[in-house]
Amino acid sequence: MTMTYLFLAYTAFWLLLAGYLWSMAARQRRLAQEVADLSAALKRYEAQDRVTRRHGL
């Protein structure tokens, strides 16, 4: 009987750990995409800024 509870506890632990790691991986992918989007926006801003400075606007 004790081994059943131990097995269930280990199973619950590993399932929780797997879910946590999955959520961290998903968060990392979202943050990486956000950084890429911000980097692209900054490059567009810098390119536009160079154009307006060149034309004295």
C-alpha positions as protocol buffer text, in pm:
chain_id: "A"
residue {
  index: 1
  type: MET
  ca { x: 0 y: 0 z: 0 }
}
residue {
  index: 2
  type: THR
  ca { x: 282 y: 242 z: 85 }
}
residue {
  index: 3
  type: MET
  ca { x: 447 y: 181 z: -251 }
}
residue {
  index: 4
  type: THR
  ca { x: 127 y: 286 z: -428 }
}
residue {
  index: 5
  type: TYR
  ca { x: 132 y: 624 z: -258 }
}
residue {
  index: 6
  type: LEU
  ca { x: 502 y: 661 z: -329 }
}
residue {
  index: 7
  type: PHE
  ca { x: 443 y: 579 z: -695 }
}
residue {
  index: 8
  type: LEU
  ca { x: 156 y: 829 z: -713 }
}
residue {
  index: 9
  type: ALA
  ca { x: 366 y: 1098 z: -544 }
}
residue {
  index: 10
  type: TYR
  ca { x: 655 y: 1044 z: -786 }
}
residue {
  index: 11
  type: THR
  ca { x: 416 y: 1045 z: -1082 }
}
residue {
  index: 12
  type: ALA
  ca { x: 254 y: 1368 z: -965 }
}
residue {
  index: 13
  type: PHE
  ca { x: 596 y: 1526 z: -912 }
}
residue {
  index: 14
  type: TRP
  ca { x: 721 y: 1435 z: -1260 }
}
residue {
  index: 15
  type: LEU
  ca { x: 398 y: 1551 z: -1423 }
}
residue {
  index: 16
  type: LEU
  ca { x: 419 y: 1885 z: -1243 }
}
residue {
  index: 17
  type: LEU
  ca { x: 785 y: 1920 z: -1336 }
}
residue {
  index: 18
  type: ALA
  ca { x: 711 y: 1841 z: -1701 }
}
residue {
  index: 19
  type: GLY
  ca { x: 428 y: 2097 z: -1705 }
}
residue {
  index: 20
  type: TYR
  ca { x: 649 y: 2360 z: -1548 }
}
residue {
  index: 21
  type: LEU
  ca { x: 930 y: 2298 z: -1797 }
}
residue {
  index: 22
  type: TRP
  ca { x: 682 y: 2309 z: -2085 }
}
residue {
  index: 23
  type: SER
  ca { x: 547 y: 2644 z: -1965 }
}
residue {
  index: 24
  type: MET
  ca { x: 901 y: 2785 z: -1926 }
}
residue {
  index: 25
  type: ALA
  ca { x: 986 y: 2676 z: -2281 }
}
residue {
  index: 26
  type: ALA
  ca { x: 670 y: 2841 z: -2415 }
}
residue {
  index: 27
  type: ARG
  ca { x: 750 y: 3161 z: -2224 }
}
residue {
  index: 28
  type: GLN
  ca { x: 1106 y: 3159 z: -2361 }
}
residue {
  index: 29
  type: ARG
  ca { x: 975 y: 3125 z: -2718 }
}
residue {
  index: 30
  type: ARG
  ca { x: 733 y: 3417 z: -2666 }
}
residue {
  index: 31
  type: LEU
  ca { x: 1006 y: 3635 z: -2518 }
}
residue {
  index: 32
  type: ALA
  ca { x: 1247 y: 3549 z: -2800 }
}
residue {
  index: 33
  type: GLN
  ca { x: 982 y: 3651 z: -3054 }
}
residue {
  index: 34
  type: GLU
  ca { x: 915 y: 3973 z: -2866 }
}
residue {
  index: 35
  type: VAL
  ca { x: 1287 y: 4057 z: -2862 }
}
residue {
  index: 36
  type: ALA
  ca { x: 1305 y: 3990 z: -3237 }
}
residue {
  index: 37
  type: ASP
  ca { x: 1001 y: 4214 z: -3297 }
}
residue {
  index: 38
  type: LEU
  ca { x: 1151 y: 4493 z: -3085 }
}
residue {
  index: 39
  type: SER
  ca { x: 1483 y: 4463 z: -3263 }
}
residue {
  index: 40
  type: ALA
  ca { x: 1312 y: 4492 z: -3602 }
}
residue {
  index: 41
  type: ALA
  ca { x: 1112 y: 4793 z: -3482 }
}
residue {
  index: 42
  type: LEU
  ca { x: 1429 y: 4960 z: -3357 }
}
residue {
  index: 43
  type: LYS
  ca { x: 1601 y: 4904 z: -3691 }
}
residue {
  index: 44
  type: ARG
  ca { x: 1304 y: 5056 z: -3874 }
}
residue {
  index: 45
  type: TYR
  ca { x: 1307 y: 5353 z: -3637 }
}
residue {
  index: 46
  type: GLU
  ca { x: 1680 y: 5406 z: -3682 }
}
residue {
  index: 47
  type: ALA
  ca { x: 1648 y: 5385 z: -4062 }
}
residue {
  index: 48
  type: GLN
  ca { x: 1364 y: 5640 z: -4058 }
}
residue {
  index: 49
  type: ASP
  ca { x: 1562 y: 5864 z: -3823 }
}
residue {
  index: 50
  type: ARG
  ca { x: 1859 y: 5862 z: -4063 }
}
residue {
  index: 51
  type: VAL
  ca { x: 1631 y: 5962 z: -4353 }
}
residue {
  index: 52
  type: THR
  ca { x: 1472 y: 6251 z: -4163 }
}
residue {
  index: 53
  type: ARG
  ca { x: 1811 y: 6380 z: -4043 }
}
residue {
  index: 54
  type: ARG
  ca { x: 1953 y: 6361 z: -4392 }
}
residue {
  index: 55
  type: HIS
  ca { x: 1668 y: 6573 z: -4528 }
}
residue {
  index: 56
  type: GLY
  ca { x: 1666 y: 6810 z: -4233 }
}
residue {
  index: 57
  type: LEU
  ca { x: 1311 y: 6727 z: -4129 }
}
